[in-house]
Amino acid sequence: MNEYVERKVEFAWPALKRSYDVVIIGGGGHGLATAYYLATRHNITNVAVLERKYIGGGNSGRNTTVIRANYGIPEAVRFYQRSVDLYANLEKETDRWVMHKKKGLLWLAHSEAGVRQERARAEVNTAFGAKTEFVTPGQVKEICPQIDISGGGLWPVQGGSYHPEGATARHDRVVWAFAEGAMKRGVHIHQGIAVTGLQKSGNKVTGVETSAGPIGAGLVLAAVGGHVTTLAKMAGVRLPIKTHPLQAFVTNHYDLAFHPIVASTNLLFYVSQTPRGEMLMGAEIDRQPSYSYTAGHAFLQHCAFRAQVLFPFLRNLRVLRQWTGICDMSPDYSPVMGPTEVENFYVTTGWGTWGFKAIPAGGEQMAQAIATRKTPELIAPFALDRFARDRTLADRGSAGTH
């Protein structure tokens, strides 16, 4: 037993019923948070969460734990700041230690165009509720002493933006906190049950077909990450989503002295330190769309090279483990939340590489949309029909990976 073992979590596994008011497909962060907020904010507890593997076994267990709100458009800044605020209070609300730690996030610029972009980011963030300030190369060095400001002569740091509320949290503990909180209030969570089809009556979804038999549903929410297009097709919904693998890795332990999260959109690279002292790194998505969970050497080679140029101390460390998740990427790099053209079929998707950051706010807002059957103002811009209305929310510059 050590400090990383949770002694207090208590799960209950009730028998599967044959109908529920709400069926949530996907037992990751977004599905479980929606169930939790349905129960705690709206007293809706006749809810089932169906997970084909185990809770948190998909992208929630494969992400890199970063929490931030330093996005580039007003709609995203407001939404993600709500998530930052909810994360900050999550341990108190759930009485569970999710290892939330405020670290600050450095977003680096390596060119004049990058400097202008980070100045603009700081202004937009400040105007819409997220604390972000432009920083000079000297200030970058003060915040992160380990960085080589010269960029090895290849990518000199010319400035950046600093988001002091940038934070991390332990991904499995976040999932457990929401799962346990929902269970305590009567929500049913079922592991090892795969959804194989959707029941429909006309243009209305009425239930799901599963490996454990049919289940009736007043409403169905798809919260299945990179597999969302397959599920939506069962309902007759075509989504503008492509699925790409995303890899990451950690090194062996380093002295616990690397405090901020550091990212560069120019280099498509980010790095932070885990509570155990491992250096955690990632880069861009695999260019070829696929559902592959295979990890490759080419990614390690390119990502490690960028990392070592900016942080020379990494040359003395060794790769400890590597993994892959799959990302549901939207055309405009913004999420898709709310109802679809098929009645009683809702989606929360398009989370790409930034889904963990949005878990509390996404769950809260989707719960409100389901409970009231009205789209909350905070997520209205992220509706699926924005593509048909030519109201896209282009925010590629806010993705730490492309």
N, C-alpha and C positions, 0 to 999 in steps of 0.2 A: 504494500500500500504506500502511496506517496501523494503529493499534493495534486497530481493530475487525475487521481481517481475520484469520481463523484460518489459520495456515500449516501446522498439524500434522495436521489431520483427514484421515483416509484411509478412503474408502469402497470396498467391493468389491460387485460386482453379479453374483452367480451366476445360473446358469440356473434357471428355475422347475422344480421337481420335481412329480410327479403325486400325491404324498402326503406328509404330515408328521404327526408325533405331535401337534403343536399348531399350529393356524392362528389367528392374531390378526388380526382385521379392524379396521383403523384404524392408520395410521402417525403418530399424534400422540404426545404425551408419555406417556400412560398405556399405550398399546399397546407402545411401544418400551421403556419402563421395565420392563414385565412380561417382555418378551423378554430384556432385559438381566439381570434377576434370575433368570429361569429358567436362563440360561446360567452366571452367576457364582455363584449360591447353591446350585443344584441339579444342575448339569452336564447340563441338558436343552437340547440344541442343535438337534435335528431340528424346528426351529420356523420357520414362515413368518409374516412380517408383511406384510399386503396393504394397500396404500394406493392409492386411486383417483386421487389427484392426485400430490403430492410430499410427502415426509415433513415434518411440521410445517406443512402447508399449510391445516389446518383451524383449530380454536380455539386450538391451541398457538401458532400464529403470530399470533393476534389478541387475545391476552390482555394484561393490564396488569402482569404480572410480580411481583405481590405475594406474599410468603411470610409466613405467620403461624400462630399456634396459639391466639389469644385467643377461642376459641369459648365458647358459653354452657352447654353440657352436658358432663358428665364424659366420655362416650364420644368426643365430638368433640375435646375438649381432648387426650386421650391420643393419639388417632390423628394429629392434625395436629402435635402436638409431636414425634412420631416423624418426621414429614416434615421439620420444621424441623431436627432433628438430622441427618438424612440429607443434606439440602441443604448444611448447614455443612461436611460432609466430602466432598461430591461432587467438588470439584476435585482433592482429593488422591487419591481413589479412581480417578478416570478419567484423571488427568493431563491434564485439559483445563480451560482457563479459561472458566468460565461467567459470569464477571462478578458473582459473588455478593457482595453488600454488605449488611452489617447496618446498618439505618438507625433502627430503632425505629418503633413505630406508635402514633399518638395516636388514640383513639376518643372523640370529643367528646360531651358531654351539654349540652343546651340547655334543660332543664327539671328540676324536682324529681324527676319520675319517671325521667328519663334519668340523673340523678345516682345514684339508688338502683340502677338497672340496672347502671351501671358499677362501683359498689361491689361489687355481687353478682358481676359478671364477674371482678373482681380476686380475690375470695375463691375462686370456683370454679376459676379458672386456677391459683392458687397451690396449692390442695389436690390438683390432678391433674397437676402437673408443668410448667405453663407460667408463665414469669415475667411477672407483670402487677401493676401497682400503681395505686391510685386517685391522681389528681392534681388539685390545685386550679386555678382559673383562672390564678393567678400562676405556677404550675409549668408550665402549658400554654404560657404566654408565654415562659418561659425555654427550653423545649424547641424551640419554633417562634416565633422573634421576629417573623416576617412576618405572623402572624395578628392580626386585629382582634378582640380579646376581646369588644368590645361587639356584635359581629355586625351592625354597621351599624344598631343599634337594632332589628333584626328578630329575630335569633337570637343573643342573648348567650350566650357560653360560660360555663357554670356549673360546669364540672369535666370530668372524663373519666377514662379509664384509659390507662395507658402500658404498652406491650408492647415492652420493649427488644430482644427478639430478632426483631422484625419486620424483614424484609429484602426485597431484590429480587434477581433474576438475569435474565440475558439469555435470552429464551425460545428463540430458535433454537439457541443454544449448548447449552442443556440437552437439547434434542431431538437435536442432533448427537452429543453426548457419549454418550447412551444408545444411539443407533443404531450408532455406531462401535464401542462396547464390545461390543454384541451381535454385530455382524458379525465382529469379530476372533475370536470364540469359535465361529463356525460358523453362526449364525442367518442365515437368508435374509430379506432385506428387498426387496420388490418394489413399485416405484412404477408408477403408470399402469395398475393392474389393479383393476377394479371388481367387487365381489361382486354378482351378480344373483339369487342364490337359495341355499338351503341344501338339502343332500341329507339325507334322513331314512330311517330304517328303524324303523317303529313309532314309539315315543316317544324315539328316539335320533337325534341328529345325527351323521352319518357323513362329512360333507364339505361343500364349498362349490362352487357354480356361479359361474364368473367370466367376464369378458370375454376371458380367455386360456384358457378351457376348464375342465373339472371338476378339482377337487383333493380327494383324500381326506384326512380328518383324524380323529385320535383324540379331539380335543377342539377346540371352537371358542370363542373369546372375542370378544365384541362390545365394542369400545372406539372407538366411532364418534361420540361426543359427541351433538349434537342430532339426529342421524339414527338414533338407536338404536331408536325405536319401529318404524320401517320395517323395519329388519333383524330385530328380534325377531319381528315378525309373520310373517316367512318361516319361523321355527321354530315358529310356533303359540303364541308367548308374548305375553301382553298386559301391557305395563308401565305403571305409574302415573306416566308422564312426559309433560310438555308442553314443547314447544320454543318458546322466546321469543328474539327478537333482542336483542342487547346492544351498545350503541354506546360508543365512546370517541374521544378526540381528543388531539392534542398541539399545543402552541404553538411559536413560534420560540424561540430560545435565551434563557435568563435566566442571570444570574451563578450559578455553582455554589455557592450558599449556602443552598439549601433542603434541609435534611438529613432530616427525618422523612417518614414516610408519614402522611397525615392523613385520617381518615374520620369521617363523621357519619351514623348511622342515621336521625336525625330528618330530615336534609336529603337522604338517599340520595345521597351525594356523596363522592368521594374524590379526593385529589391527591397526586402524588409527582413527583420530578424524575428524568429519565433521565440516564445518564452523559454524554450530549452536552449537557445543559443544558436540554432541552425540558421544559416542564411538562405532565405527563400527567394527564388527568382523565377521570372517568366518572361515571355516575349510574345510575338504575334501569333494569331491563329494559323493553323495549317491552311495554305491557299486552296487546296482541293477540298470541296465539300465531301463529307463522308460521315459515317457513324462509327469510325474506327477508334478504338481505345488503345491503339498501339503507340508506344513511345519510341522515338528514334534518336540515333546518334547525331544526325544533321542538326536537329534543334539544339542539342546540348552544345555542339560546336559553335554555332552562331551566337547563341545566348551567352555562353561563357566568355566568348571573346569580347562582346560589348561590356559585360560586367567587369572584366579584368582591366579594361582600358580606363574605366571611370573609378574603379575601386581596386587598386593594385594588391591590396592585402588578400584578395580572394584567390590569388595564385597559389597561396600556401594551403588552401583548403581542398577537400575532395568531395566529389558528388556522393551523397549518401543514398538518395532514392529519387526516382522520377516517375511521373504519372501523367495521365491524359483524361480530360473531360470532353464533353461535346457541347457546343454552344449554339443556341438558337438565335441566329443573326438576322436582324431586320434590315431592310434597304437603307434606312436613315439612321441606323445605330441608336434607335430609341425603342423603348418597350411598347408592347401592345397589350392593353388591359380592358376588359369589359365584355359586353355581350357581342354575339356574332349575328349574322343574318338568320341563323337557325334558332328558333325560340328555345329558351331554357338551356342553351349551350354557351358557356362563357369560357374565355381564355385569359391566361396570364402568361405572356410569352415575349419573345424578342429581347430576352435578357442578356444575350450575348455573353460578354466577359464581365458583366457588372451586376449579376443577379444577387450575389450575397449582400451587397451594399443595400439592396432595396427590400430585403425580406420583411422587416417590420412594417414599413410604409405600404409595400405592396399588399401584404396580408390585411392590414387595417382597411385600406381603401377598397380592396376586392370584397371584403366582408360587408362593408357598407353598401356597395353596389348590389350584392346578392340580397342583403336583408331588406333594402328599400326598393329594389328594382329601378333605382335611379343612379346614374353615373355621378360620382362625387366630382366636385369642381376641380380638385387637385389632379385627377387623372383624366378628366374629359379630353384634354389635348392628345392623349395617347390611345384614343379609340381606334379600332380596326378600320373604320370607314374613312379615316383621314387620307388614306392612299387614294381612294376613289374621289375624294373631295379636293385632291391636290393640296393638302395641308400637312405635308410631311415636316418632320422635326429633325432636320439634319444636324447631327452632333458628333460627327466622326472624330473631331479634334479632342473630344473628351474621353475617348477610349484609350486606355493605357496600352492596349494591343489592338491591332487591326486585322 
